[in-house]
C-alpha cells in the first residue's frame, strides 16, 4: 500500500505535479516498509507515522493530492498540513520537487538516480532502495546464504554542462551515505540506513545535502555505479554459478590492478589472475527518490511509473 499510494503536489496551477512519489518512498524508506528514524527533514517516530518538515513555497496556489492506485481500499487516512500566508512571496523563491524512479540496469551500466534535470536550483538529497540480486549470494559452510557487498559504486553528479567527467565523484556507496563497508542500520540527521536486511537483500539509505549544499544553474544529472566486491575465490564461484558480473579491479595487497584501464587484462578464471579483493560490475534492482528545489513549478522529468512497476517483486 505504501508503494501504491501516490502523493502529488502542484504549485501555482501547473498542469504537471512537482511532487509525484509513492508515499512510503517520499518519506524516506523504500519497499513499502517502515522504520523508526528522525532526520533533519523526515521523521517516523514510532515506525507507524510519517512527517516532513521542508519549506514548500508557492506564489499563487498549491494543491496536494493523495491517490490510491491499488485495487485495495484504504479506509482511513489521517493527515495534517501546516502553512502560513505572506504578504508577498520571496523574490528568489524556488519550488520544492520530489522525483521517483526504479530500474535494474544491465551489468556495466550506472543506475540513474536523477535523469537530466534542466533549470536553476538546489539538489537537496536522495533516499535510495537497493534490492540486491540474489545471484550474488553463496551458501556459507553453515548452509546460510552469504551475501556479497553491492556498494562499491561511485555516486556522480554532472553539473551545468558536464558530459563524461562529473563535477562531483564519490568513492563508494557506503562513503556517500556516511559510513563504512557492509552498510548496517544506522540513523543520523543527514545520512543513514533505515533498512539493512540480509535475509531479504533489502537496503534503504538516505543522504541529505543540508550542510553541503549542491547548487546547479543549468542542468543536473545524478548516477551511481553498480559495483560489488569480494574475495577472488567467492567472486569466481558466483561467476561459475551464472551470476552476471565483470571484474574491473583487484586490490592484491602489494599492488592494485585497474583491470578496466589495462590493455590486455587477465581474465577472471585465468590462473594468472591476481588474488585479492575483486571489484566487479553487477546488476541489482534500484529505486530512488530525489529531492530538489527548482526555479520552475514543474520539471522536464518523466511522470511516475504505473503501480504495477512500482510494486513488482515487493
C-alpha positions, 0 to 999 in steps of 0.5 A: 500500500505504501508503494501504491499510494501516490502523493502529488503536489502542484504549485501555482496551477501547473498542469504537471505535479512537482511532487509525484512519489509513492508515499512510503518512498517520499518519506524516506524508506523504500519497499513499502516498509517502515522504520523508526528514524528522525532526520533533519527533514523526515521523521517516523517516530514510532515506525507507524507515522510519517512527517516532513518538515521542508519549506514548500513555497508557492506564489499563487496556489498549491494543491496536494493530492493523495491517490490510491492506485491499488485495487485495495481500499484504504479506509482511513487516512489521517493527515495534517498540513501546516502553512502560513500566508505572506504578504508577498512571496520571496523574490528568489523563491524556488519550488520544492520537487520530489522525483521517483524512479526504479530500474535494474540496469544491465551489468556495466551500466550506472543506475540513474538516480536523477535523469537530466534535470534542466533549470536553476536550483538546489539538489537537496538529497536522495533516499535510495532502495537497493534490492540486491540480486540474489545471484550474488549470494553463496551458501556459507559452510553453515548452509546460510546464504552469504551475501556479497557487498553491492556498494562499491559504486561511485555516486556522480553528479554532472553539473551545468554542462558536464558530459563524461567527467562529473563535477562531483565523484564519490568513492563508494556507496557506503562513503556517500551515505556516511559510513563504512563497508557492509552498510548496517542500520544506522540513523543520523540527521543527514545520512543513514540506513533505515533498512539493512536486511540480509535475509531479504537483500533489502537496503534503504539509505538516505543522504541529505545535502543540508550542510553541503549544499549542491547548487546547479544553474543549468542542468543536473544529472545524478548516477551511481555505479553498480559495483560489488566486491569480494574475495577472488575465490567467492567472486569466481564461484558466483561467476561459475554459478551464472551470476552476471558480473565483470571484474574491473579491479583487484586490490592484491595487497602489494599492488592494485590492478585497474583491470578496466584501464589495462590493455590486455587484462587477465581474465577472471578464471585465468590462473594468472589472475591476481588474488585479492579483493575483486571489484566487479560490475553487477546488476541489482534492482534500484529505486530512488527518490530525489529531492530538489528545489527548482526555479520552475513549478514543474520539471522536464522529468518523466511522470511516475511509473504505473503501480504495477512497476512500482510494486513488482517483486515487493 
